[in-house]
């Protein structure tokens, strides 16, 4: 299960000025407690005097990263299928977190991944920039 953890701490920002730094992490954990422990371990080396604002479950199912240090975009993908018993059309929504340089690049990356891995018809309903600053792994 994926969680989004919002934190803040006093530190030096990218302009070299002391300020309140806010970060949002996305991570895999089984429980809220485990999510808190993962962030605490990560922040021990950065600034042990931090505050966790919120921990929430995330709808993101898969993370697509690259080697560059880009921003994170959330892509909403709708898969369309047909129920074999009733013959009715059914739709399933999935969310992907895509590390990219632009909305267009995130859209193209998502399109390419799903084209390679799915035989079900789909459409990308939207791609938007997120405030997620990092993806943590346990």
TORMARDREN-857840 format. One record per residue (C-alpha): x, y, z; residue in three letters; residue number from 1. Coordinates in steps of 0.05 Angstrom, whole numbers, padded with zeros to 5 digits. Example, Ala and Ser with C-alpha at 12.3 -4.5 7.8 and 13.67 -1.06 7.14 Angstrom:
xx,yy,zz,rest,nr
00246,-00090,00156,Ala,1
00273,-00021,00143,Ser,2
//
This chain:
xx,yy,zz,rest,nr
00000,00000,00000,Unk,1
00026,00069,-00016,Unk,2
00025,00128,00032,Unk,3
00038,00202,00024,Unk,4
00074,00233,00083,Unk,5
00077,00309,00090,Unk,6
00131,00337,00134,Unk,7
00164,00404,00150,Unk,8
00227,00427,00184,Unk,9
00270,00488,00192,Unk,10
00329,00488,00144,Unk,11
00365,00523,00088,Unk,12
00325,00530,00023,Unk,13
00353,00529,-00048,Unk,14
00366,00605,-00044,Unk,15
00411,00595,00017,Unk,16
00361,00627,00066,Unk,17
00336,00595,00130,Unk,18
00263,00577,00121,Unk,19
00210,00525,00135,Unk,20
00221,00468,00085,Unk,21
00160,00427,00066,Unk,22
00167,00359,00033,Unk,23
00119,00305,00012,Unk,24
00144,00233,00007,Unk,25
00110,00175,-00028,Unk,26
00128,00106,00000,Unk,27
00106,00034,00006,Unk,28
00086,00011,00076,Unk,29
00038,-00038,00108,Unk,30
00014,00010,00162,Unk,31
00014,00083,00181,Unk,32
00064,00066,00236,Unk,33
00112,00034,00186,Unk,34
00104,00096,00140,Unk,35
00123,00140,00199,Unk,36
00184,00097,00215,Unk,37
00209,00099,00143,Unk,38
00205,00175,00140,Unk,39
00237,00181,00208,Unk,40
00296,00138,00185,Unk,41
00303,00180,00121,Unk,42
00301,00246,00158,Unk,43
00351,00227,00213,Unk,44
00409,00246,00166,Unk,45
00375,00308,00137,Unk,46
00345,00341,00198,Unk,47
00323,00300,00258,Unk,48
00282,00359,00284,Unk,49
00224,00352,00235,Unk,50
00148,00348,00243,Unk,51
00101,00300,00207,Unk,52
00039,00339,00186,Unk,53
-00002,00283,00155,Unk,54
00002,00211,00133,Unk,55
-00051,00191,00082,Unk,56
-00063,00131,00038,Unk,57
-00048,00145,-00035,Unk,58
-00088,00122,-00095,Unk,59
-00023,00116,-00135,Unk,60
-00013,00044,-00157,Unk,61
00053,00048,-00194,Unk,62
00114,00093,-00197,Unk,63
00151,00105,-00262,Unk,64
00220,00136,-00249,Unk,65
00279,00154,-00292,Unk,66
00352,00169,-00279,Unk,67
00343,00245,-00280,Unk,68
00320,00289,-00223,Unk,69
00254,00312,-00251,Unk,70
00187,00330,-00221,Unk,71
00131,00280,-00206,Unk,72
00066,00279,-00245,Unk,73
00003,00239,-00230,Unk,74
-00030,00206,-00289,Unk,75
-00102,00183,-00286,Unk,76
-00114,00123,-00331,Unk,77
-00182,00092,-00345,Unk,78
-00183,00020,-00370,Unk,79
-00246,-00003,-00406,Unk,80
-00268,-00076,-00406,Unk,81
-00330,-00117,-00418,Unk,82
-00361,-00161,-00364,Unk,83
-00364,-00231,-00394,Unk,84
-00428,-00250,-00357,Unk,85
-00471,-00188,-00366,Unk,86
-00438,-00160,-00428,Unk,87
-00436,-00091,-00396,Unk,88
-00378,-00044,-00405,Unk,89
-00338,-00032,-00341,Unk,90
-00286,00020,-00326,Unk,91
-00228,00017,-00277,Unk,92
-00187,00077,-00257,Unk,93
-00113,00072,-00240,Unk,94
-00064,00126,-00219,Unk,95
00010,00127,-00238,Unk,96
00064,00172,-00210,Unk,97
00111,00191,-00267,Unk,98
00178,00225,-00260,Unk,99
00185,00271,-00320,Unk,100
00208,00338,-00345,Unk,101
00139,00362,-00369,Unk,102
00066,00343,-00372,Unk,103
00075,00321,-00444,Unk,104
00134,00276,-00427,Unk,105
00095,00245,-00368,Unk,106
00036,00232,-00415,Unk,107
00081,00200,-00468,Unk,108
00118,00157,-00416,Unk,109
00052,00132,-00387,Unk,110
00024,00118,-00456,Unk,111
00086,00078,-00475,Unk,112
00086,00037,-00411,Unk,113
00013,00018,-00416,Unk,114
00018,00003,-00491,Unk,115
00073,-00047,-00475,Unk,116
00039,-00079,-00414,Unk,117
-00036,-00079,-00427,Unk,118
-00082,-00110,-00478,Unk,119
-00143,-00075,-00448,Unk,120
-00166,-00011,-00482,Unk,121
-00149,00051,-00440,Unk,122
-00149,00126,-00441,Unk,123
-00106,00175,-00403,Unk,124
-00157,00222,-00371,Unk,125
-00107,00272,-00344,Unk,126
-00036,00286,-00323,Unk,127
-00020,00337,-00269,Unk,128
00041,00361,-00232,Unk,129
00043,00338,-00159,Unk,130
00077,00367,-00097,Unk,131
00111,00301,-00083,Unk,132
00186,00314,-00073,Unk,133
00213,00244,-00066,Unk,134
00195,00170,-00070,Unk,135
00224,00128,-00013,Unk,136
00238,00054,-00014,Unk,137
00244,00012,00048,Unk,138
//
